[in-house]
Amino acid sequence: MTETPRAQRFTDRRVVVTGAAGGLGKVVADLFRAEGARVVATDVAVAEGVVACDLSDDVARDAFVADSLAELGGLDVLCNVAGILKFSPLPVMSAELLRKHYEVNALAPLMLAKGFSEALIESTGNIVSVASISSVMGQPYNVAYCSSKAALLLGMRALAIEFGAHKVRVNCVSPGGIETPMTGNAATGLPEDVNWEWIAKSQSVIPGFMPPQDVAESLLFLASDAAASITGANLVVDRGTVW
Ligand SMILES: NC(=O)c1ccc[n+]([C@@H]2O[C@H](COP(=O)([O-])OP(=O)(O)OC[C@H]3O[C@@H](n4cnc5c(N)ncnc54)[C@H](O)[C@@H]3O)[C@@H](O)[C@H]2O)c1
């Protein structure tokens, strides 16, 4: 089967993609490369072509920023994809679980934005971050994830204002269910007596989980020059779940 050639919207653009060993992040990194970008891909998990870094570790994250800037010579796009999700009913939800969600899902992408800020101002680049429909709707047994993604979304919107004067754009994509390892693992460990009717309320009007490419395409759109006048936005890509 011959593949349709891609548009080459990112020729020689310098891009950092986090979560690049994961279901969505790998596709995002591959698509940026397929459109001509020079990509530094990172993840806490070991994978080929991926720089290992625990982004919740302040020292490791700062070192990753410095190393990426040295390798790329600047930055045009920061693409925050890394994230964690573990359902937990309130009686068993721990401070550790809550803290880890905040560190990975909110603190790390916001501190990466700070770390790369001078380079992004220099290039008038942009930031695209993966939030979630869980940032705009409550979900049962999902306090940690929902609150962490809401913090990410509003944090990025606040940054869009500060960066606006420098013409650096900051946007989020909020996906519904994607076919990735995260979706399969999220509910493991939930007790049998949870209310599955509540959980079912997060189903989409177009049935089924989305292939990662459907979400990746929206990230690339927001990172591209076609979105030159879009900042502070939250593009919901969810087959009709939030309505
Ligand atoms: N899968 C879904 O249905 C869904 C829906 C909405 C939003 N999202 C979001 O999409 C993004 C990608 O998720 P995915 O579905 O590809 O899941 P995934 O689990 O396949 O990928 C997430 C990646 O993040 C990495 N990661 C976790 N902790 C990290 C850390 N401390 N430092 C660096 N990397 C770390 C993981 O190793 C993993 O490779 C996440 O932000 C997730 O919250 C996913």
The ligand as an ORCA input file, in Angstrom:
! r2SCAN-3c Opt
* xyz 0 1
  N      -5.410      6.890     26.287
  C      -6.431      7.707     26.433
  O      -7.603      7.286     26.317
  C      -6.202      9.156     26.746
  C      -7.305     10.021     26.799
  C      -7.105     11.360     27.076
  C      -5.832     11.836     27.293
  N      -4.778     10.984     27.247
  C      -3.456     11.545     27.474
  O      -2.653     11.274     26.341
  C      -1.280     11.248     26.718
  C      -0.622     10.012     26.125
  O      -1.182      8.866     26.746
  P      -1.232      7.434     26.048
  O      -2.643      7.089     25.887
  O      -0.305      7.402     24.885
  O      -0.690      6.543     27.253
  P       0.645      5.715     27.384
  O       0.623      5.181     28.779
  O       0.779      4.767     26.250
  O       1.788      6.828     27.228
  C       2.126      7.730     28.250
  C       3.638      7.798     28.302
  O       4.032      8.718     29.325
  C       5.196      8.198     29.912
  N       5.431      8.709     31.272
  C       4.741      8.413     32.392
  N       5.319      8.961     33.443
  C       6.419      9.634     32.989
  C       7.439     10.380     33.628
  N       7.476     10.537     34.968
  N       8.404     10.921     32.852
  C       8.404     10.742     31.508
  N       7.468     10.023     30.865
  C       6.486      9.485     31.593
  C       4.936      6.681     29.969
  O       6.119      5.933     30.166
  C       4.258      6.430     28.650
  O       5.154      6.011     27.656
  C      -1.266     11.312     28.244
  O      -0.990     12.629     28.672
  C      -2.672     10.927     28.614
  O      -3.062     11.419     29.870
  C      -4.924      9.661     26.965
*
